[in-house]
Amino acid sequence: MKKLLIVITMFISSFSQAQQEISVDLGDALAMKTLELTYEYYINPQSSIGVSALFNFEGRTSDFRYNEDRMITPFFRHYFTNNQNWNYFGEVFLGVNTGEDEVEIDGVKSYEDYTDGALGVSIGSKYVSSGGFVVAIHGGIGRNMFGSASPIIVPRVGVNLGYRF
């Protein structure tokens, strides 16, 4: 029992000692009634893993909106410099997305639900202040791999504001 308690304590303390970030995509929130929240965990100074959750509140009749209604995006980032304030990164992501795609059958337009998985890449830059305030800009593209009713291209763009702790 003591060994198990020691292992659990070491496991929890390893997470509490590492740098972590939470952020919100302000660009999507202001432009398209979309909320994207991101959590990022730093494995080492040049690598991190994380997950983003996107929720689209824009109506489907809107002229400019994401096709995805919801998307969960686990990602891996590699940072190219060791600068503490400004850093550039490359990202590989897998976006599991759901939504409705417009289809036309015999001249009648209707909407078909889909769920698909997109594999993609993005690049970006991040600024971290000495107090922990974070500003990140990134852009990329993914491709849905499995469904025939889903859109082919999945965008991954954002202007994130957050906090590192």
Stockholm file with secondary structure:
# STOCKHOLM 1.0

chainA/1-165         MKKLLIVITMFISSFSQAQQEISVDLGDALAMKTLELTYEYYINPQSSIGVSALFNFEGRTSDFRYNEDRMITPFFRHYFTNNQNWNYFGEVFLGVNTGEDEVEIDGVKSYEDYTDGALGVSIGSKYVSSGGFVVAIHGGIGRNMFGSASPIIVPRVGVNLGYRF
#=GR chainA/1-165 SS CHHHHHHHHHHHHHHHHSCEEEEEEHHHHHHHSEEEEEEEEEEETTEEEEEEEEEECSCTTCSSCCSEEEEEEEEEEEESCCCSSEEEEEEEEEEEEEEEEEEEETTEEEEEEEEEEEEEEEEEEEEECTTSEEEEEEEEEEEECSCSSSCSEEEEEEEEEEEEC
#=GC SS_cons         CHHHHHHHHHHHHHHHHSCEEEEEEHHHHHHHSEEEEEEEEEEETTEEEEEEEEEECSCTTCSSCCSEEEEEEEEEEEESCCCSSEEEEEEEEEEEEEEEEEEEETTEEEEEEEEEEEEEEEEEEEEECTTSEEEEEEEEEEEECSCSSSCSEEEEEEEEEEEEC
//
